[in-house]
Amino acid sequence: MRRVILAIAGTAVALVMLLSFKTHSVTSQAAQSPVVASTPSASAAPSVSAPSASSSTAAAPSTAATTKAPATTTKKTVTPATKTVTGDAEDTRYGPVQVKVTVTNGKVTAIDAVEYPQNSPKDQQINSYAIPQLDQEVLAAGNAAIDMVSGATFTSDGYIRSLQSALNKAGVAS
């Protein structure tokens, strides 16, 4: 009798836990897909690439100015080393993924997904959610040690491999 009661109680607890489990793909992607689907192609990609262009442009004049002034006195000063590198295009099940990274002093300061699957509406929906999230994680971590996005495993894997190849080209260890 005791075993039966424990089995019923265990089953009830498992059922409650299973029914209370919520995934982000059902609620978040459905709510975001109309708004975000048009946003990444129109505003997210330019806003990510615009800061990288302006930050590298802003860093170049200040580099030249600080190098010339100390060189006329006695020593050269060390300036921030900024590199922008494009990683290898990594093939995934749904298409290639490629990222472009700007690195300053060994830390990722800007990132842009140059290429990712957009062939079907499902690809567009998944990547409109996954790519910005991956970008944010890379900028927060400053390297390739990031988590994959649930529901976008293939894109996440290709993104991380392309990011690592870009960091290797830039000479950054992660």
SVG drawing of the C-alpha trace seen along z (x, -y; Angstrom):
<svg xmlns="http://www.w3.org/2000/svg" viewBox="-2 -66 66 68">
<polyline fill="none" stroke="black" stroke-width="0.4" points="0.0,0.0 2.8,-2.4 4.5,-1.8 1.3,-2.6 0.9,-5.9 4.5,-6.8 4.1,-5.9 0.9,-8.0 2.5,-10.9 5.6,-10.7 3.6,-10.5 1.5,-13.6 4.7,-15.6 6.2,-14.7 3.0,-15.6 2.8,-19.0 6.4,-19.7 5.9,-18.7 2.8,-20.8 4.4,-23.8 7.5,-23.7 7.5,-26.7 9.8,-27.1 10.9,-30.4 10.2,-29.2 6.4,-29.1 5.9,-32.4 8.9,-34.6 9.4,-33.7 5.7,-33.9 5.5,-37.3 8.7,-38.6 8.6,-37.2 6.5,-40.0 8.5,-42.7 11.9,-41.2 11.7,-39.6 11.8,-43.0 14.2,-44.5 17.4,-42.4 17.6,-43.1 16.7,-46.7 18.2,-48.0 20.1,-45.4 22.7,-44.6 23.5,-48.3 23.6,-49.3 26.1,-46.5 28.3,-47.2 28.0,-51.0 29.6,-51.1 32.4,-48.8 33.1,-51.1 33.0,-54.3 35.0,-52.7 37.7,-51.6 37.6,-55.0 37.7,-56.9 40.6,-54.7 42.7,-55.3 43.1,-59.1 43.8,-59.0 46.4,-56.3 48.2,-58.4 48.1,-61.5 49.4,-59.7 52.1,-57.9 53.5,-61.2 53.6,-63.3 55.6,-60.9 57.8,-59.9 59.1,-63.5 60.1,-63.5 61.8,-60.2 59.5,-57.1 56.5,-55.7 53.4,-55.0 51.5,-51.8 48.1,-52.3 45.1,-50.0 45.4,-47.4 42.1,-47.2 41.6,-44.5 38.5,-43.7 38.6,-40.1 36.0,-37.9 35.8,-34.3 35.5,-31.3 32.1,-30.5 31.0,-27.4 28.6,-25.1 25.6,-24.0 22.7,-21.8 20.6,-24.8 23.3,-26.9 26.6,-28.7 27.2,-30.9 29.9,-33.6 30.8,-36.4 32.9,-39.5 34.6,-40.5 36.3,-43.7 38.9,-43.1 40.6,-45.7 43.3,-44.8 42.3,-41.1 38.6,-41.7 35.7,-41.5 34.3,-45.0 31.9,-44.6 30.5,-41.6 28.3,-41.2 26.8,-38.1 27.7,-38.5 26.0,-35.3 23.4,-33.0 20.5,-30.8 17.6,-32.9 16.1,-30.6 12.8,-29.7 10.4,-31.6 11.4,-29.2 15.1,-30.0 14.2,-33.8 12.2,-33.3 14.8,-31.3 17.7,-33.5 15.9,-36.8 15.9,-35.6 19.2,-33.7 21.7,-36.0 21.0,-39.1 21.2,-36.9 24.5,-35.3 25.9,-38.8 25.0,-40.0 26.6,-37.0 29.8,-37.5 30.0,-41.2 29.3,-40.4 31.9,-37.5 34.5,-39.3 35.4,-35.9 34.0,-32.7 33.1,-31.1 29.3,-31.5 26.3,-29.3 24.3,-28.0 20.8,-29.3 18.0,-26.8 16.1,-26.1 19.0,-27.3 21.6,-24.6 22.9,-24.4 23.2,-28.2 24.8,-28.5 27.3,-25.9 28.3,-27.5 28.4,-30.9 30.7,-29.8 33.0,-28.0 33.2,-31.0 33.8,-33.3 36.6,-31.1 38.2,-31.1 38.0,-34.9 39.6,-35.2 42.3,-32.8 43.0,-35.0 43.1,-38.1 45.6,-36.3 43.2,-36.3 43.2,-33.2 39.9,-32.3"/>
</svg>
